[in-house]
Amino acid sequence: MKRLSGVLLALAAVTVLWTGTAAGQEPLPATADGSQLQADTAQSPVQSTGEADDRQPLPTWDLTAGVPVVSNVDSRRQPYNVVAGRQQEDRQQDQGRRRRAAVEQQATLVAEKIYINDGNGNVYARGDVRLTQGEVEVKGDRIDGNIQANTVQIDGTASYRDPHGWLEGTAIWYNYDLSTGRIGRFDGHYNNQFIVGEQAEIYPDRLVVRNGYMTRCPAHIPDYRMQADVIEIWPGREIIAYNARWFIKDVEIVSQAVYRAALDEEGGNYPQVGYNDVDGAWIRQAFSAQIGQQPVQFVVAYLTNPGLALQLNSDLPFGGGWRGTVHAGSYEDSQYNWIQKWPEVDIDSPVWQLGDTPVTYSISAVLGWWHQDPRFNRSVSAVTDSFHQYYAIYFNYGRPVPLGWNSSLYFGTGYNVTLESHNHSTIQAYALDASVWTTLSPQVSMLNGYHYTTN
């Protein structure tokens, strides 16, 4: 008790009172058997025996009674350091524990009233209670805990916040030594996504959501959401969802047993939405999966016109610098014309050098069955099915050509031919590309490009 009292007195000049249930003051917490703790005015808290007995009167730190302002805390309240007093021995005994950086920071409890039992370590905080540790904050109106077990618990409405977002729910339990916890039915905003769930589990490096969903739509019934039995959110890295289902309003459009997606700092692989005069409003979502040892990407899109569009894309396991991709499904070109590919294969060679010259070259090919419908493709006047072939060779001059005035010229040229089986057509084209790179200052550069194609 002496050590704990010393820490508290060092933090603030707090008046320590032993009180009963005087008028205008909150009664002391009840014991385990439901009886009320009785005040003992004959014993000073500094001389406490420290026996671990909840039936003994708890020293009450009334933080509303004439307490001076300290730091940036509200003048009615003072912080209590729930780590100090055990911090040194914790560091000696728990060096092998898995902790994140926040664990080494002080955990501070701020409330209008705090009750402490110095024998068993029980703590009861009442009135706008905040537990903060670094960038983590747990907040509620009533918090119970134990400074020996390094835990706090809120049975009512509460909130949790860390650098990645916030959650509001019920029945929070949190261990500020291990930075782990859980929260009951909740909603919030995490990793740039709105998130709702029946329970969340908090870990130093991830958040686990059970029976919940994620969306970027703030509506009560979002226009689009991903729902799953379990969602693991690894901020800045990835999400893993088990038994994942995607909904437009309340209509399920696709499901996947295990869904993984990379996340960037902006929130990562989530639906894209947009509008143009030809397609109308549209929404698009990509999914990654593994078929055997082969990674596959699925794309689901819904547009006002033509409606549902599905795609499958997969890299082909070529070697020696060659790259290949297979496409199947509905694809849109740069002119908003839709083409059904069943399937199509793209092949690209490595880049070769032409002798000892600075010139490099590469070849490419596209082979596939195309289906085009004039309702969704303005380049055809009737439904067409064709074996589409495209072959190209491209040369690039790899050495910049100085132009003066801190400018350099880069250029390349190529030839391609397109063959269609439905009308036996052949289209040849030549291309010329040029760009001028100009350095205006050490911090500013300018690029001007030119592209010319002739049939």
Protein Blocks (a to p, Z undefined) as FASTA:
>chain_A
ZZmmmmmmmmpccddddddfdehiacddddfkopacdddfkbcfklpghiacfkbccddd
dfkgopacehjbdfkbccddfkgojlmmmmmmmmmpccdfklmpccddddfbdcddfkno
pacdeehiaddehjaccddfbdcddfklopacdfbdcddddfkbccddehiacdfklopa
cdddddddeehiacddfbdcddfkbccdehiaddfbfbfbafbdcddfbdcddehiaccd
ehiacdehjbcfbdcfbacddddfknpaaddddddfklopaddddddddehjaccddddd
ddfbgbjadddddddddeehiacdddedjdddfkopacddddddddddddddehjbfbdc
ddddddddddddfklockbcbdcdddddddddddddfbdcdebjhiacdddddddddddf
klopacddddddddddddfbfkbccddddddddZZ
